[in-house]
Amino acid sequence: MTILEEIYAIVKSLPQEQAREILTFAEFIQTQHQNADNAIATLDNSTPWEELVYSLAGTWAEEFPTLEEIRADLGEDILREKF
């Protein structure tokens, strides 16, 4: 007996509402695999990793505070610590 025949035999013996739950679950699994396949295809056709990293390098530099700014907020003086 193939897997399709086994599934059919089980679903055929279930009440209508439970069979509908099986159908909903099967559709969910189908959609999940289609989305995963599309995501993989998108990644395969996208920018090479090295190019992506270089394109993103420094994009958040403006938003990150400098060490001096961090230490000033803590009440520390970075210039004095260098001596």
N, C-alpha and C positions, 0 to 999 in steps of 0.2 A: 504494500500500500504506500503510495507516495504521500508526501507531506500535505499536498493539496487535498488529497482524499481524506486524510486524517482530520484536517481542519474542517472540511465539509461535513464529515460524519459527526463531529462534536457540535458544530454550529447548528446542524439540522435537528439535533436532539434538544436544543435549548429553547426556552420561551422567547418570543419575539423581542422583548426588551433586552434580554441578555445577548441575543444575537446582534442587536443593534450596537451594543457596547463593544462587541468584538469587531464589528465593522468600523466603528469610530477609532478604535485602537489601531487597526490595520491601516486606516487612512493617515493616522498620526505618524506611524512608523514610515509609511511611504513618503510623506511630506518631509520628515526629518532627514531621510536619506537623500532626497532630492536637493534639499537645502545644503547638506554637507557636500554633495557632489558639485553644486554650483559654487560653493565657497572655495573648494579645492581648485576648480577650473579657473576661478578668478585669481587665486594666488599664483597658479602656474603661469598665467599670462600677464602678471603684473610686473612691476619694476623689480629688477634684480636686487637682492638684499643689500649689497654694498652700496648701490646707488640710492636706495631708500634711506640707509643710515646717513649717508652724506647729505641728502636733501633735508633731513630732520635735524642735523647737527646744529646746535646753537639757536634753534627756533624759540626756546624758552629763556634764553639768556637774559632778556630784558626783565623778566619777572622774578628772577632769583636775586635775593639780596647778597651783597658782598660780605666777606668776612668782617670787614670793618663795621658794616651796618649791624650785623648780628651781635658782635661784641659790644657795640655802643648801646644796644638795647639792654645788654646784661650789665652795663656799668663798667665794662672792662676797657682798658686802653691798649690797643694792639701795638702802638708805637713804643710804649714803655716796656713791653714784654720783649722786644727785640734786643734791648741792651743787656 
